[in-house]
């Protein structure tokens, strides 16, 4: 794969990083699949709509533990 025109999908520890991660985050927030309780919060949570839509995409939501934010 010496093709220098490929677009990277970076993994940072156990997370998607790089531009792809940034674009996914922005898209999910725009679609209201994820949200923040307060704009100043660091962490997002998955909304009810997000749970439905991620499930439609084949994401096993049972693999995501609930947390108190």
C-alpha positions as CSV (number, residue, x, y, z in Angstrom):
1,X,0.0,0.0,0.0
2,X,2.5,2.6,-1.1
3,X,-0.3,4.8,-2.3
4,X,0.2,8.2,-0.6
5,X,-3.3,9.3,-1.5
6,X,-5.0,7.1,1.0
7,X,-6.9,8.7,3.9
8,X,-5.9,7.5,7.3
9,X,-8.3,6.4,10.0
10,X,-6.2,6.8,13.1
11,X,-6.6,5.0,16.4
12,X,-5.6,6.7,19.6
13,X,-5.5,4.2,22.4
14,X,-9.0,2.7,22.1
15,X,-10.5,5.7,20.3
16,X,-10.8,6.9,16.7
17,X,-8.5,9.9,16.3
18,X,-7.4,12.2,13.6
19,X,-9.6,14.1,11.1
20,X,-12.0,11.1,10.8
21,X,-12.6,11.0,14.5
22,X,-13.2,14.8,14.5
23,X,-15.6,14.6,11.5
24,X,-17.5,11.7,13.1
25,X,-17.9,13.6,16.4
26,X,-19.2,16.7,14.5
27,X,-21.6,14.7,12.4
28,X,-23.0,12.7,15.3
29,X,-23.5,16.0,17.3
30,X,-25.1,17.7,14.3
31,X,-27.5,14.8,13.9
32,X,-28.2,14.9,17.7
33,X,-27.0,11.3,18.2
34,X,-24.7,12.6,20.9
35,X,-25.0,15.7,23.1
36,X,-23.6,17.5,26.1
37,X,-25.5,18.6,29.2
38,X,-23.7,21.9,29.0
39,X,-21.7,23.3,26.1
40,X,-18.7,23.7,28.5
41,X,-18.7,19.9,29.4
42,X,-15.8,17.8,28.1
43,X,-17.9,14.6,27.6
44,X,-20.7,13.8,25.3
45,X,-23.5,11.3,26.0
46,X,-25.4,9.1,23.6
47,X,-29.0,10.4,23.1
48,X,-32.1,8.1,22.7
49,X,-32.0,9.0,19.0
50,X,-28.4,8.1,18.9
51,X,-29.0,4.7,20.5
52,X,-31.6,3.9,17.8
53,X,-29.5,5.2,14.9
54,X,-26.2,3.5,16.1
55,X,-28.2,0.2,16.5
56,X,-29.4,0.6,12.9
57,X,-25.8,0.8,11.8
58,X,-25.0,-2.4,13.6
59,X,-23.4,-1.0,16.7
60,X,-23.9,-3.2,19.7
61,X,-24.9,-0.7,22.3
62,X,-24.6,-3.3,25.1
63,X,-20.8,-3.0,24.7
64,X,-21.0,0.6,26.0
65,X,-21.2,0.8,29.8
66,X,-23.4,3.4,31.4
67,X,-21.7,6.1,33.4
68,X,-22.7,9.0,35.5
69,X,-21.4,12.2,33.8
